[in-house]
Amino acid sequence: MGEHALLLEVDDPEQVGALYAQLLAARADGTLGGGPTEIVPAARTVLLDGVPQPAALTDLLAGWSVAATAPADGPLVELPTVYDGADLADVAAHWGVSAADAVRLHSAIEYRVAFCGFAPGFGYLTGLPPERAVPRRATPRPSVPAGSVAVAGRYTGVYPSASPGGWQLLGRTGARLWDTAREPAALLAPGTRVRFVPVAGSADA
């Protein structure tokens, strides 16, 4: 990224969320030395770009402690979801429950967008407990429809546009995940809390 960027590494996505929130708050109150211009969370790292004095900021951050869990203080987005995905039965079997119980379990969780990537508007949502982690499909699909609600590992995601994908499909939502005419364009920005609301027949938001 260049000489005015720093890459911070932590242990897990929960610490990324906590560090990301801490950095945003510090930048807002002006205690990060006039920067950075960009703060970008990922699975186990946070990228800082546009740092005026990287050495000074490195010294400052060395004295920080990071909370064990991320604060759930972002806005709440509810996504009407039709749970009719092609892999719902397989995910339910992996969890050892019926398809109806899989829907109940998945929709009972309040998720949090940990970071974005893969495609514009695609957010990696944390919240699934370790025992609900599922493997990716052995063979990815050449095209997954836009709005597909899917799980892989301990993440839930919604495909903002049609694309190849290997996540397990649980259902679909009509919510527009990426809209360049909207500010911000991404509906699910990092820190946003998300609930999937089961609906029948139509998933139009």
Secondary structure as GFF3:
##gff-version 3
##sequence-region A 1 205
A	DSSP	beta_strand	5	9	.	.	.	ID=ss1
A	DSSP	alpha_helix	13	28	.	.	.	ID=ss2
A	DSSP	beta_strand	38	41	.	.	.	ID=ss3
A	DSSP	beta_strand	45	49	.	.	.	ID=ss4
A	DSSP	alpha_helix	54	61	.	.	.	ID=ss5
A	DSSP	beta_strand	76	82	.	.	.	ID=ss6
A	DSSP	alpha_helix	88	95	.	.	.	ID=ss7
A	DSSP	alpha_helix	99	107	.	.	.	ID=ss8
A	DSSP	beta_strand	111	116	.	.	.	ID=ss9
A	DSSP	beta_strand	123	126	.	.	.	ID=ss10
A	DSSP	three_ten_helix	130	132	.	.	.	ID=ss11
A	DSSP	beta_strand	141	144	.	.	.	ID=ss12
A	DSSP	beta_strand	148	152	.	.	.	ID=ss13
A	DSSP	beta_strand	155	158	.	.	.	ID=ss14
A	DSSP	beta_strand	163	165	.	.	.	ID=ss15
A	DSSP	beta_strand	168	173	.	.	.	ID=ss16
A	DSSP	beta_strand	193	198	.	.	.	ID=ss17
###
